[in-house]
Amino acid sequence: MSFQACKEFMRVATDSGEVSRQLRAVTGIREIVALGQRHGYEFTVADVMRGSAEFTGDAPSSSTPTAAVTTETTSFLHHEYQLADIPGFEAVIDELPRLKIKPPSVDLDRFDREFVEADLRSTSMSPDDPEFQAWHQDMTRRHWRDTGVDNPPRRDFHLVNLDEHTDHAGYGGYFEAKTRVIAALENVFGGEVRFSGAMWYPPSSYRLWHTNENQPGWRMYVIDLDEPFTDAEDTSLFRYMNPQTKEIVTLREGPRIVRFFKTEQAPSKLFWHCIVNPTIRHRWSFGFAVPENWMERIQP
């Protein structure tokens, strides 16, 4: 029975250090199925869904569990570094060419057709604006999908989740690179690190305002491009709202940067943020849940 194979694989993953590390490189259910197949276990997405309570104590989501909730007050909201300047990140730099993939299973023509100019414009609004709040609540009620349309795409993001594309020839090498990155980062941080997302932002892509409140804790993102920007004003950008002052902060990007910020669950501390790539360049973003003491581990 495939469900039994699924349960057996999860037991093996718990007992095996190497398989457990590979599982921390996983961000979605399709990747769990693919990882099981790599180790000789045949089961389905439905089997993982059925067994989720037994495996994790909760229903599976599109990403793996992250750090626990804390009540610590944060006096700053983001930290940014050049990738080459962080001690111990040499292995991450080495793996980037194997992480920055463009799966052939992605239909870029369809991707371009699904672009919505009005959605992109919403990233220039403030989450504190009543007009934005009304629109956001309406879209949330509709699960971010248009009604009256067959198989409508989600509108809260216009990007490619690399981990949803497991059926192409390059996936094996990509996943092995992810696993090596987890090992390298756990060596740097001295604690458990999990992939929280691997996203490809083709030209004219975006992730609309969101909070990640269901995954609280410190996040680290490694960001890179296919080529540098030629104009300092024409770049991809990361934008967030200061929860206390409601100030909108816009960070313009360049190649090989590392960004840290903390997401919270308390309504007064929600970290609203969005990402936009309005350029002709391709952008990749690899997210990780990192230990609370990450800063101590990367200081010279």
C-alpha positions as CSV (number, residue, x, y, z in Angstrom):
1,M,0.0,0.0,0.0
2,S,1.3,3.4,-0.9
3,F,0.1,5.0,2.4
4,Q,2.2,2.4,4.3
5,A,5.2,3.3,2.1
6,C,4.6,6.9,3.0
7,K,4.6,6.2,6.7
8,E,7.7,4.0,6.5
9,F,9.6,6.7,4.6
10,M,8.7,9.3,7.2
11,R,10.0,6.9,10.0
12,V,13.2,6.4,8.0
13,A,13.5,10.2,7.6
14,T,13.2,10.7,11.3
15,D,15.9,8.0,12.1
16,S,18.4,8.9,9.4
17,G,20.5,12.0,9.7
18,E,21.1,12.3,6.0
19,V,17.5,11.8,5.0
20,S,16.4,14.2,7.7
21,R,18.7,16.8,6.2
22,Q,17.3,16.2,2.8
23,L,13.8,16.6,4.2
24,R,14.8,20.0,5.6
25,A,15.6,21.0,2.0
26,V,12.0,20.3,1.0
27,T,9.3,23.0,0.8
28,G,6.3,21.3,-0.7
29,I,4.4,18.0,-0.8
30,R,5.4,17.2,-4.4
31,E,9.0,17.3,-3.2
32,I,8.3,14.9,-0.3
33,V,6.9,12.5,-2.9
34,A,9.9,12.9,-5.1
35,L,12.3,12.4,-2.2
36,G,10.5,9.2,-1.2
37,Q,10.9,7.9,-4.8
38,R,14.7,8.7,-4.6
39,H,14.9,6.3,-1.6
40,G,12.7,3.6,-3.1
41,Y,9.3,4.5,-1.5
42,E,6.3,4.9,-3.8
43,F,3.4,7.0,-2.5
44,T,1.2,9.9,-3.6
45,V,0.4,13.5,-2.6
46,A,-2.9,12.2,-1.2
47,D,-0.9,9.7,1.0
48,V,1.1,12.6,2.5
49,M,-2.1,14.6,3.1
50,R,-3.8,11.7,4.7
51,G,-0.8,11.0,7.0
52,S,0.0,14.6,7.8
53,A,-1.4,14.7,11.3
54,E,0.6,11.5,12.2
55,F,3.8,12.8,10.7
56,T,3.8,16.4,11.9
57,G,0.9,16.9,14.3
58,D,-0.7,19.3,11.8
59,A,-1.9,19.6,8.3
60,P,0.8,20.1,5.7
61,S,1.1,23.4,4.0
62,S,3.1,24.6,1.0
63,S,6.2,24.9,3.1
64,T,7.9,23.1,6.0
65,P,7.6,24.1,9.7
66,T,9.7,27.1,10.7
67,A,10.9,28.6,14.0
68,A,8.7,28.8,17.0
69,V,6.8,31.9,18.0
70,T,8.7,34.3,20.3
71,T,7.7,37.4,22.2
72,E,11.1,39.1,21.9
73,T,10.9,42.7,20.9
74,T,12.8,43.5,17.7
75,S,14.5,46.9,17.6
76,F,15.4,46.7,13.9
77,L,13.6,45.3,11.0
78,H,16.1,44.1,8.4
79,H,19.8,43.3,7.9
80,E,21.4,43.1,4.5
81,Y,24.8,41.7,3.5
82,Q,26.8,40.9,0.4
83,L,26.9,37.1,0.0
84,A,30.7,37.1,-0.4
85,D,31.2,39.0,2.9
86,I,29.6,36.4,5.2
87,P,32.1,33.9,6.6
88,G,31.3,30.3,5.9
89,F,29.0,31.0,2.9
90,E,31.5,29.9,0.3
91,A,29.6,26.7,-0.2
92,V,26.4,28.6,-0.8
93,I,28.1,30.7,-3.5
94,D,29.4,27.5,-5.1
95,E,25.9,26.0,-5.3
96,L,24.2,29.0,-6.7
97,P,24.6,28.0,-10.4
98,R,22.9,24.7,-9.6
99,L,20.1,26.4,-7.7
100,K,19.3,29.1,-10.3
101,I,17.3,26.9,-12.6
102,K,14.6,27.6,-15.2
103,P,12.6,24.4,-15.3
104,P,11.5,23.5,-18.9
105,S,8.1,22.5,-17.5
106,V,7.3,26.2,-16.9
107,D,5.1,27.7,-19.6
108,L,6.5,31.2,-19.8
109,D,4.0,32.3,-22.5
110,R,1.2,31.4,-20.1
111,F,3.1,33.1,-17.3
112,D,3.2,36.3,-19.3
113,R,-0.5,36.1,-20.0
114,E,-1.3,35.8,-16.3
115,F,0.3,39.1,-15.5
116,V,-2.2,41.6,-13.9
117,E,-1.2,45.2,-14.0
118,A,-3.7,46.2,-11.3
119,D,-2.1,43.6,-8.9
120,L,1.3,45.0,-9.5
121,R,0.1,48.5,-8.8
122,S,-1.1,47.3,-5.4
123,T,2.5,46.9,-4.3
124,S,2.8,50.8,-4.4
125,M,-0.1,51.1,-1.9
126,S,0.3,50.9,1.9
127,P,-1.1,48.0,3.8
128,D,-2.3,50.6,6.3
129,D,-4.5,52.2,3.6
130,P,-8.2,51.5,4.1
131,E,-8.7,51.1,0.3
132,F,-5.9,48.5,0.2
133,Q,-7.4,46.7,3.3
134,A,-10.8,46.4,1.6
135,W,-9.3,45.1,-1.6
136,H,-7.1,42.6,0.3
137,Q,-10.0,41.3,2.4
138,D,-12.1,40.8,-0.7
139,M,-9.3,38.9,-2.5
140,T,-8.6,36.8,0.6
141,R,-12.3,35.8,0.7
142,R,-12.0,34.7,-2.9
143,H,-8.8,32.8,-2.1
144,W,-7.0,35.1,-4.5
145,R,-8.7,33.7,-7.5
146,D,-11.1,35.2,-10.0
147,T,-14.6,33.8,-10.0
148,G,-16.4,32.5,-13.1
149,V,-13.2,31.4,-14.7
150,D,-12.0,27.8,-15.3
151,N,-8.9,27.0,-13.4
152,P,-7.9,30.6,-12.6
153,P,-4.4,31.3,-11.4
154,R,-3.8,32.7,-7.9
155,R,-3.3,36.4,-8.0
156,D,-1.3,37.0,-4.8
157,F,1.8,36.1,-6.6
158,H,3.2,36.0,-10.1
159,L,6.4,34.0,-9.9
160,V,7.6,30.4,-10.3
161,N,7.9,28.2,-7.2
162,L,10.8,26.0,-8.3
163,D,9.9,23.2,-5.8
164,E,6.6,22.6,-7.6
165,H,8.5,21.4,-10.7
166,T,9.8,18.0,-9.8
167,D,9.3,16.2,-13.1
168,H,12.2,17.6,-15.2
169,A,15.7,16.2,-15.9
170,G,17.4,18.9,-13.9
171,Y,15.5,18.5,-10.7
172,G,17.8,15.8,-9.2
173,G,20.9,18.0,-9.4
174,Y,18.9,21.0,-8.1
175,F,17.6,19.1,-5.1
176,E,21.1,17.7,-4.3
177,A,22.4,21.3,-4.3
178,K,19.6,22.3,-1.9
179,T,20.6,19.5,0.4
180,R,24.3,20.5,0.4
181,V,23.3,24.1,1.1
182,I,21.3,23.0,4.1
183,A,24.4,21.1,5.4
184,A,26.6,24.1,4.8
185,L,24.2,26.6,6.5
186,E,23.7,24.3,9.5
187,N,27.5,24.2,9.9
188,V,27.6,28.0,9.9
189,F,24.6,28.6,12.2
190,G,25.2,25.6,14.5
191,G,21.5,24.7,14.5
192,E,18.7,23.4,12.3
193,V,18.0,25.3,9.1
194,R,15.1,24.7,6.8
195,F,14.3,25.8,3.3
196,S,11.2,28.0,3.3
197,G,11.0,28.7,-0.4
198,A,12.8,28.7,-3.7
199,M,11.4,31.2,-6.1
200,W,12.2,32.2,-9.7
201,Y,11.1,35.7,-10.6
202,P,11.1,36.1,-14.4
203,P,10.8,39.6,-15.9
204,S,7.6,41.4,-14.7
205,S,7.0,39.2,-11.7
206,Y,5.9,40.0,-8.2
207,R,4.8,38.7,-4.8
208,L,2.1,40.9,-3.4
209,W,1.9,42.3,0.2
210,H,1.9,39.5,2.8
211,T,3.0,38.9,6.4
212,N,4.1,35.2,6.7
213,E,2.4,35.4,10.1
214,N,1.8,31.6,10.0
215,Q,5.5,31.0,9.9
216,P,7.0,33.3,12.6
217,G,10.7,33.6,13.2
218,W,13.9,34.8,11.6
219,R,14.1,34.4,7.8
220,M,17.1,34.6,5.6
221,Y,16.9,35.1,1.8
222,V,19.8,34.6,-0.6
223,I,19.0,36.6,-3.7
224,D,20.7,36.6,-7.1
225,L,20.2,37.6,-10.7
226,D,21.0,36.3,-14.2
227,E,23.0,39.6,-14.8
228,P,23.6,42.8,-12.9
229,F,21.3,45.7,-13.3
230,T,22.7,48.5,-15.6
231,D,20.6,51.3,-13.9
232,A,20.6,51.7,-10.1
233,E,17.0,53.0,-10.3
234,D,15.8,50.2,-12.5
235,T,16.1,47.1,-10.2
236,S,14.0,44.5,-8.5
237,L,13.0,45.6,-5.0
238,F,11.9,44.5,-1.6
239,R,9.4,46.7,0.2
240,Y,8.1,46.5,3.7
241,M,6.0,48.6,6.2
242,N,7.3,49.4,9.6
243,P,4.7,48.0,12.0
244,Q,5.1,50.8,14.5
245,T,5.5,53.9,12.3
246,K,3.7,52.6,9.2
247,E,6.6,53.9,7.1
248,I,7.1,52.2,3.8
249,V,10.7,51.1,3.2
250,T,11.9,50.2,-0.3
251,L,15.2,48.3,-0.7
252,R,16.6,48.2,-4.2
253,E,18.5,45.0,-5.1
254,G,21.6,43.8,-6.8
255,P,23.4,40.5,-7.4
256,R,24.2,38.1,-4.5
257,I,22.7,39.7,-1.5
258,V,21.6,38.1,1.7
259,R,18.7,39.6,3.7
260,F,17.5,38.8,7.2
261,F,14.2,39.8,8.8
262,K,11.8,38.5,11.4
263,T,8.1,37.7,11.0
264,E,5.7,38.0,13.9
265,Q,2.2,36.9,14.7
266,A,1.0,39.7,17.0
267,P,-1.3,42.0,15.1
268,S,0.8,45.1,16.2
269,K,4.0,43.5,14.9
270,L,3.0,42.0,11.5
271,F,5.8,42.4,9.0
272,W,4.0,43.4,5.8
273,H,6.3,43.0,2.8
274,C,6.2,42.5,-1.0
275,I,8.7,41.8,-3.8
276,V,8.7,43.2,-7.3
277,N,10.8,42.5,-10.3
278,P,9.6,45.0,-13.0
279,T,12.8,44.5,-15.1
280,I,14.1,42.4,-17.9
281,R,16.4,40.5,-15.6
282,H,15.7,37.1,-14.0
283,R,15.7,37.1,-10.2
284,W,16.0,34.1,-7.8
285,S,15.3,34.1,-4.1
286,F,16.1,31.2,-1.8
287,G,14.5,31.5,1.7
288,F,15.5,29.8,4.9
289,A,14.2,29.6,8.5
290,V,17.3,30.2,10.6
291,P,18.1,30.1,14.4
292,E,17.3,33.0,16.6
293,N,21.1,33.5,17.3
294,W,22.0,33.8,13.6
295,M,23.8,37.1,14.0
296,E,26.2,35.7,16.6
297,R,27.2,33.0,14.2
298,I,28.1,35.2,11.2
299,Q,30.1,38.0,13.0
300,P,33.8,37.9,12.2
